[in-house]
Amino acid sequence: MISKQDEAKARRERDIFSAFVIDANLDVQADSISSEPPFSGKTDIRCLVAGQRHYFELTEIVDPGLAENHSLARDGCSRGGFYSGDIPLIKAFRDKAEKSYETTDGRLELLAYYDKQESDPYPLEPSVQEELFAIAGRMLRAGWHRLWVYDCHSKRLCLRFVSRSTC
């Protein structure tokens, strides 16, 4: 049985995913979008993209201190403070790279998104960019189809990595 908290999380993920689909101009069949049960070993979202099955794993990019501040605010709005943009981005990719997912009949994609914090408007530091690109390269070689970084606030795609086998 799925808890109310898990259902709320799944609904929020579908909302974020639906906004992303529009901004990424993906040919997703709207009525094919569904959530997978938490802790099932499956990705968060499955759907049809241009008629083919795709599996999307979602992860929020957020500084832990900012996330805690956000969760403590009664109205759901953060009160601000200092936070890192680079470390959570690397952590989001690294954490997902270490996991495996059931995707026997479709393509695996990552949607890393900013929600509680906005994306950094400045270019990534060279060392951060190098580490991110190395992790992304390993993920793509391991079978991930595409990796996306999306900002929910500005409704823009920040980064996209695509497997060479699908270019």
C-alpha positions as CSV (number, residue, x, y, z in Angstrom):
1,M,0.0,0.0,0.0
2,I,1.3,3.4,-1.0
3,S,1.4,6.1,1.8
4,K,-0.1,9.5,1.3
5,Q,3.4,11.0,1.5
6,D,4.6,8.7,-1.3
7,E,1.5,9.5,-3.4
8,A,2.1,13.2,-2.9
9,K,5.8,12.8,-3.9
10,A,4.8,10.8,-7.0
11,R,2.2,13.5,-7.9
12,R,4.8,16.3,-7.5
13,E,7.3,14.3,-9.7
14,R,4.7,13.9,-12.4
15,D,4.0,17.7,-12.3
16,I,7.7,18.5,-12.6
17,F,8.1,15.9,-15.3
18,S,5.1,17.3,-17.3
19,A,6.5,20.8,-17.1
20,F,9.9,19.5,-18.2
21,V,8.4,17.7,-21.2
22,I,6.9,20.9,-22.5
23,D,10.1,22.9,-22.0
24,A,12.2,20.2,-23.5
25,N,9.8,19.8,-26.4
26,L,9.7,16.1,-26.0
27,D,7.1,14.1,-27.9
28,V,5.6,12.4,-24.8
29,Q,2.2,10.8,-25.0
30,A,0.5,12.5,-22.0
31,D,-1.7,9.7,-21.0
32,S,1.3,7.3,-20.9
33,I,3.0,9.1,-18.0
34,S,2.8,7.0,-14.9
35,S,4.7,6.7,-11.6
36,E,6.3,3.5,-10.3
37,P,6.0,2.4,-6.7
38,P,8.8,3.7,-4.4
39,F,11.6,1.3,-3.5
40,S,10.5,-1.1,-6.3
41,G,13.9,-0.9,-8.1
42,K,12.2,0.8,-10.9
43,T,12.5,4.4,-12.1
44,D,10.2,7.2,-10.9
45,I,8.4,7.8,-14.2
46,R,7.7,5.7,-17.3
47,C,6.1,7.0,-20.5
48,L,6.1,6.8,-24.2
49,V,8.4,9.2,-26.1
50,A,7.8,9.2,-29.8
51,G,6.0,5.9,-29.4
52,Q,8.9,4.2,-27.6
53,R,9.0,3.2,-23.9
54,H,11.3,5.5,-21.8
55,Y,12.0,5.3,-18.1
56,F,12.9,8.5,-16.2
57,E,14.7,8.6,-12.9
58,L,14.2,12.0,-11.2
59,T,16.4,13.6,-8.6
60,E,16.3,17.0,-7.0
61,I,19.5,19.1,-7.0
62,V,19.4,20.9,-3.7
63,D,21.9,21.9,-1.0
64,P,21.1,19.9,2.2
65,G,21.1,23.0,4.3
66,L,18.7,24.8,2.0
67,A,16.5,21.7,1.9
68,E,16.3,21.6,5.7
69,N,15.6,25.3,5.8
70,H,12.8,24.8,3.3
71,S,11.2,21.9,5.1
72,L,11.3,23.9,8.4
73,A,9.4,26.8,6.9
74,R,5.7,26.5,7.6
75,D,4.6,28.1,4.3
76,G,7.0,26.0,2.2
77,C,9.1,29.0,1.2
78,S,12.8,29.0,2.0
79,R,14.1,31.9,4.1
80,G,17.3,31.9,2.1
81,G,20.8,31.6,3.3
82,F,24.1,30.5,1.7
83,Y,24.1,27.3,-0.3
84,S,26.2,25.4,-2.8
85,G,25.1,24.8,-6.4
86,D,28.0,22.7,-7.5
87,I,28.2,20.1,-4.8
88,P,24.5,19.0,-5.0
89,L,24.7,18.8,-8.8
90,I,27.7,16.4,-8.6
91,K,26.0,14.5,-5.8
92,A,22.8,14.1,-7.7
93,F,24.6,12.6,-10.7
94,R,27.0,10.5,-8.6
95,D,24.1,9.0,-6.5
96,K,22.1,8.0,-9.6
97,A,25.2,6.6,-11.4
98,E,25.7,4.1,-8.5
99,K,22.2,2.6,-8.8
100,S,20.7,0.2,-11.3
101,Y,17.2,0.2,-12.6
102,E,14.8,-2.2,-14.4
103,T,14.4,-1.0,-17.9
104,T,14.1,-4.2,-20.0
105,D,11.9,-2.7,-22.7
106,G,12.9,0.9,-23.0
107,R,15.5,3.7,-22.7
108,L,16.7,5.0,-19.3
109,E,17.0,8.8,-18.7
110,L,17.8,11.0,-15.8
111,L,16.0,14.2,-15.0
112,A,18.0,16.1,-12.3
113,Y,16.0,19.2,-11.5
114,Y,16.2,22.4,-9.4
115,D,13.1,23.1,-7.4
116,K,13.9,24.3,-3.8
117,Q,16.8,26.3,-5.1
118,E,17.4,27.9,-8.5
119,S,20.2,26.8,-10.8
120,D,23.4,28.8,-10.6
121,P,23.5,31.5,-13.3
122,Y,27.3,31.3,-13.5
123,P,29.2,28.8,-15.5
124,L,30.4,25.7,-13.6
125,E,33.9,25.9,-12.1
126,P,36.3,24.0,-14.4
127,S,37.0,21.3,-11.8
128,V,33.2,20.8,-11.2
129,Q,32.5,20.7,-15.0
130,E,35.3,18.1,-15.5
131,E,33.9,15.9,-12.7
132,L,30.3,16.2,-13.9
133,F,31.3,15.4,-17.5
134,A,33.3,12.4,-16.3
135,I,30.3,11.0,-14.3
136,A,27.9,11.7,-17.2
137,G,30.3,9.9,-19.6
138,R,30.3,6.8,-17.4
139,M,26.5,6.9,-17.1
140,L,26.1,7.1,-20.9
141,R,28.6,4.3,-21.4
142,A,26.7,2.2,-18.8
143,G,23.5,2.5,-20.9
144,W,21.7,5.7,-19.9
145,H,20.1,7.3,-23.0
146,R,20.0,10.9,-22.0
147,L,20.8,13.0,-18.8
148,W,19.0,16.2,-18.3
149,V,19.4,19.2,-15.8
150,Y,16.2,21.3,-15.6
151,D,15.4,24.4,-13.6
152,C,11.7,24.4,-12.5
153,H,11.8,28.1,-11.6
154,S,13.0,29.5,-14.9
155,K,11.5,26.6,-16.9
156,R,14.8,26.1,-18.8
157,L,17.0,23.2,-19.6
158,C,20.4,23.8,-18.1
159,L,22.3,20.8,-19.5
160,R,21.7,17.8,-21.6
161,F,24.0,14.8,-22.2
162,V,23.1,12.4,-24.9
163,S,24.5,8.9,-25.7
164,R,26.6,8.9,-28.8
165,S,24.7,5.8,-30.0
166,T,21.5,7.9,-30.3
167,C,22.9,11.1,-31.9
